[in-house]
Amino acid sequence: MRRLIAVFSFAVAFGVASQASEFDWVVREFSRQSAAKPIHIPMFGVARFAVAVAHPAGATQLHLAVFENVDLKSEAFSHLIDTVVGSAWRPIVRVRSRAGESTNIYAQSSNPRDLHLLLATLDGEDATFIELRVKPETLLQFVDEHGRPH
């Protein structure tokens, strides 16, 4: 029985880690156009597996890419991200600070039960991309339960 569970866990983890996605394309295209390379994050596959299995706060899928030494201004970063993500993603939040930081949040909904969120941030010379697939009703329930001070 333990062997069966181990094989199943490996198969699920391998499936989660090996799926090529639109996020991978966005990361590759950003890397190509900005000449910055994503850094390796040790043990991140374990975190992705935990999200896929446990669904914390309604999240069912997680992707992360971090770039260091990005040589872009805030406006150029936002324009590049808009170009890379294309029309499938709707911009819902755009924030630029006087210090040159930029945050862009995009949403995409393939069906009423799933919402894809893409967060792209530039902080100095570091860029971070996070894609989440969430179940909106579970996320709202989590916020209602944990968002209020007691």
Secondary structure, DSSP 8 states (H G I E B T S, - for coil): -HHHHHHHHHHHHHHHHH---HHHHHHHHHHHHH---B---TTHHHHHHHHHHH-GGGEEEEEEEEE-S----HHHHHHHHHHHH-TTSEEEEEEE-TTS-EEEEEEEEEETTEEEEEEEEEETTEEEEEEEEE-HHHHHHHHHHHSS--
